[in-house]
Amino acid sequence: MPRHLIRPEHAADNIGNPADRDSLAERKQRMAEASDLFVALPGGIGTLNELIEMLTLNDLGLQDKAVILCAQDDFWRPFVAMIERFPRLRRAAPQRRPDAAGAASVGEVMRLIDAHFLPQAAGADPG
């Protein structure tokens, strides 16, 4: 969390090291380096910014990490629809789209991670 957001965002003081950063750009860089996959919960413009950054890094081949949308209340439906329109509008569509299948709640996101991503990360056969 960027230092300037700790107070306005009411950062919890009981979650250990919040890995505070000096800027949003530094935060996104650290997220990309430290994460195996990304989950976008319904959020605001900052969440959208971070989501687009992670999708862009995938699209440019700078990383290859799953991006899961927690589509609670169909929150991300307009965003996914926009991406799906890119080819029809003769715009470049992302090579790797967000993994949104069946993730309508945080619980479903966790089951999706357990079923599809944890076995691969551990080097096990995902079967």
C-alpha positions in Angstrom: 0.0 0.0 0.0 1.4 3.4 -0.9 2.3 5.3 2.3 0.0 8.2 1.4 -3.0 5.9 1.4 -2.4 4.2 4.8 -4.5 6.7 6.7 -7.3 7.5 4.1 -7.7 3.7 3.3 -7.8 2.8 7.0 -5.0 0.2 6.7 -5.4 -2.5 9.3 -2.5 -2.5 11.8 -3.0 -6.2 12.6 -2.1 -7.7 9.2 1.6 -7.8 9.6 3.8 -5.9 7.2 1.6 -4.1 4.7 4.7 -3.8 2.4 4.2 -0.1 2.1 5.6 1.7 -0.9 6.3 5.3 -1.9 4.1 5.3 -5.0 1.3 3.5 -6.9 3.8 2.6 -9.6 6.1 1.0 -7.1 3.2 -0.9 -5.6 2.2 -2.3 -9.0 5.8 -3.3 -9.7 6.0 -5.1 -6.3 2.7 -6.8 -6.9 3.9 -8.1 -10.3 7.1 -9.4 -8.8 5.8 -11.0 -5.7 2.5 -12.6 -7.0 1.9 -15.9 -8.7 -1.6 -14.8 -9.9 -3.9 -11.9 -9.5 -7.5 -11.6 -8.2 -9.5 -8.4 -8.9 -12.4 -8.0 -6.5 -15.1 -5.4 -7.2 -13.4 -2.1 -6.6 -12.8 1.4 -7.8 -10.6 3.2 -10.3 -7.4 2.0 -8.5 -8.5 -1.6 -8.8 -9.2 -1.1 -12.5 -5.8 0.5 -13.0 -4.0 -2.4 -11.3 -6.1 -5.0 -13.3 -5.2 -3.3 -16.6 -1.5 -3.2 -15.5 -1.4 -6.9 -14.9 -3.3 -7.7 -18.1 -0.9 -5.5 -20.0 2.2 -7.2 -18.5 0.7 -10.5 -19.6 -0.1 -9.2 -23.1 3.4 -7.8 -23.6 4.9 -11.1 -22.6 6.6 -9.6 -19.5 4.8 -12.1 -17.3 2.4 -15.1 -17.7 0.2 -15.0 -14.6 -3.5 -15.8 -14.2 -5.8 -12.8 -13.6 -9.1 -13.9 -12.0 -12.1 -11.6 -11.8 -14.3 -12.0 -8.8 -17.5 -11.1 -10.8 -19.8 -10.8 -7.8 -23.1 -9.2 -8.9 -21.7 -9.2 -12.5 -19.4 -6.4 -11.5 -16.8 -7.0 -14.2 -19.3 -7.9 -17.0 -19.0 -4.5 -18.7 -15.2 -4.7 -18.6 -15.1 -8.2 -20.1 -17.6 -7.1 -22.7 -15.4 -4.2 -23.7 -12.4 -6.5 -24.1 -14.5 -8.9 -26.2 -15.5 -6.0 -28.5 -11.8 -5.1 -29.4 -11.5 -7.5 -32.4 -14.9 -6.4 -33.8 -13.6 -2.8 -33.6 -10.3 -3.8 -35.2 -8.5 -3.1 -32.0 -5.9 -5.5 -30.6 -7.5 -7.8 -28.1 -5.4 -9.0 -25.2 -3.7 -12.3 -25.9 -4.6 -13.6 -22.5 -8.0 -12.5 -21.2 -9.0 -12.5 -17.5 -10.0 -15.9 -16.1 -13.5 -15.1 -15.0 -15.2 -18.5 -15.4 -17.4 -19.4 -12.4 -15.9 -16.8 -10.0 -19.0 -15.1 -8.8 -17.9 -14.9 -5.2 -14.7 -14.9 -3.1 -15.4 -18.5 -2.1 -15.6 -19.5 -5.8 -12.4 -17.6 -6.5 -10.7 -19.6 -3.8 -12.1 -22.9 -5.1 -10.9 -21.9 -8.6 -7.4 -21.2 -7.3 -7.3 -24.5 -5.4 -8.5 -26.5 -8.3 -6.6 -25.0 -11.2 -3.7 -23.0 -10.0 -2.3 -24.4 -6.8 -1.4 -27.8 -8.2 0.4 -26.2 -11.1 2.3 -23.8 -8.9 3.5 -26.7 -6.7 4.7 -28.6 -9.8 2.0 -31.3 -9.3 -0.1 -32.8 -12.0 -3.3 -30.7 -12.0 -5.2 -33.8 -13.0 
